[in-house]
């Protein structure tokens, strides 16, 4: 986590656009099944091991990561540092009421944080140009994007250079948690790597997405011997 925060700090200082992906097993399986998604992930500037399944898989194939870097905790660290560094933050995603509540709660939690703007994530492809112009007008240092899985990372990759934001990170459902709509998994669930199950309890309709998890685990086990260390 500390190495990640240090690297992001340098990215902001360098002023070049970067895409950060907080990877989970669902993303990996999307990359396995969709060559375009795989290419998009390969072109990202930084991928951190967000999902517990990613940490397990890395350990299982003999190429372990130093520690898990969850997107939500990384977001909190960046907001905390953003207060002292006076980074400008822009939020995009969720519904209008959710993103407004998330921005308000972040501002209360970090009073000196410079949130320069926010908007919901419900816009069509024909509105992309207008949304990009709105973001660029505020010249943020960090853009946090929370949209559906099929729109989030591909949208960032497509428009990274147009956005010209030093750090662009997909945050998934973090705005739902920040707004208070959902609760983050208790420490016990986190320790047992059951955050996915806790979220499923809050949003049962997500069960179809969760069916990917056993497929991911089986694929890691089957292909362990074919994975080569870098």
Residue pairs with C-beta under 8 A, 6 or more apart in sequence:
1 67
1 69
1 73
1 74
1 77
3 66
4 46
4 48
4 69
4 74
5 74
5 77
5 78
5 81
7 46
8 20
8 46
8 78
8 167
9 81
9 85
11 18
11 45
11 46
11 166
11 167
12 85
12 87
12 141
12 142
12 166
12 167
14 166
15 166
16 166
17 160
17 161
17 163
17 164
17 165
17 166
17 168
18 45
18 46
18 160
18 166
18 167
18 168
19 43
19 44
19 45
19 46
19 153
19 156
19 157
19 160
19 168
19 169
20 44
20 45
20 46
20 47
20 48
20 167
20 168
20 169
20 170
21 27
21 41
21 44
21 46
21 47
21 48
21 153
21 169
21 170
22 47
22 48
22 50
22 69
22 70
22 71
22 74
22 169
22 170
22 171
22 172
23 41
23 47
23 48
23 49
23 50
23 51
23 54
24 50
24 51
24 53
24 54
25 51
25 53
25 54
25 57
25 212
25 213
25 216
25 217
26 51
26 149
26 209
26 212
26 213
26 216
27 37
27 41
27 149
27 153
28 54
28 57
28 216
29 212
29 215
29 216
29 219
30 37
30 149
31 37
31 38
31 41
32 38
32 219
36 154
37 153
37 154
40 153
40 154
40 157
41 47
41 153
43 157
44 153
44 157
48 69
48 71
48 74
49 55
49 58
49 65
49 68
49 69
50 68
50 69
50 70
50 71
51 196
52 68
52 193
52 195
52 196
53 193
53 213
53 216
53 217
54 65
54 68
55 64
55 65
55 67
55 68
56 193
56 217
56 220
57 216
57 217
57 220
58 64
58 65
60 220
60 221
60 224
61 220
61 224
61 227
62 227
62 229
63 227
63 229
63 230
71 169
71 170
71 171
71 172
71 174
72 171
72 174
72 177
72 184
74 169
75 144
75 169
75 171
75 174
78 87
78 142
78 167
79 89
79 106
79 109
79 110
79 113
80 110
81 87
82 89
82 110
82 113
82 114
82 141
82 142
83 110
83 111
83 112
83 113
84 112
86 112
86 114
87 114
87 140
87 141
87 142
88 114
88 116
88 138
88 139
88 140
88 141
88 142
89 106
89 113
89 114
89 115
89 116
89 140
89 141
89 142
89 144
90 115
90 116
90 117
90 118
90 135
90 138
90 140
90 142
90 143
90 144
90 165
91 99
91 102
91 103
91 106
91 115
91 117
91 118
91 119
91 144
91 146
91 175
92 99
92 118
92 119
92 120
92 121
92 131
92 135
92 143
92 144
92 145
92 146
92 147
93 99
93 120
93 121
93 144
93 145
93 146
93 147
93 171
93 175
94 102
94 120
94 121
94 146
94 175
94 176
94 179
95 120
95 121
95 122
96 120
96 122
97 179
98 120
98 175
98 176
98 179
98 181
99 118
99 119
99 120
99 121
99 146
99 175
99 179
100 118
101 178
101 179
101 180
101 181
102 118
102 174
102 175
102 176
102 178
102 179
103 115
103 118
105 178
105 179
105 180
106 113
106 115
106 178
107 113
107 115
116 138
116 139
116 140
117 134
117 135
117 138
117 140
119 131
119 134
121 145
121 146
121 147
121 151
123 130
123 131
128 155
128 159
132 159
132 162
132 163
135 143
135 163
135 165
136 162
136 163
136 164
140 165
141 165
141 166
141 167
142 165
142 166
142 167
142 168
142 169
143 163
143 165
143 167
143 168
143 169
144 169
144 171
144 174
145 152
145 155
145 156
145 168
145 169
145 170
145 171
146 152
146 170
146 171
146 172
146 173
146 174
146 175
147 155
147 170
149 172
149 209
152 170
152 172
153 170
156 163
156 168
156 170
160 168
173 182
173 199
176 182
177 183
177 184
182 199
182 202
182 203
183 202
184 195
185 194
185 195
185 198
185 199
186 198
189 195
189 197
189 198
196 210
196 213
199 206
200 206
200 207
200 210
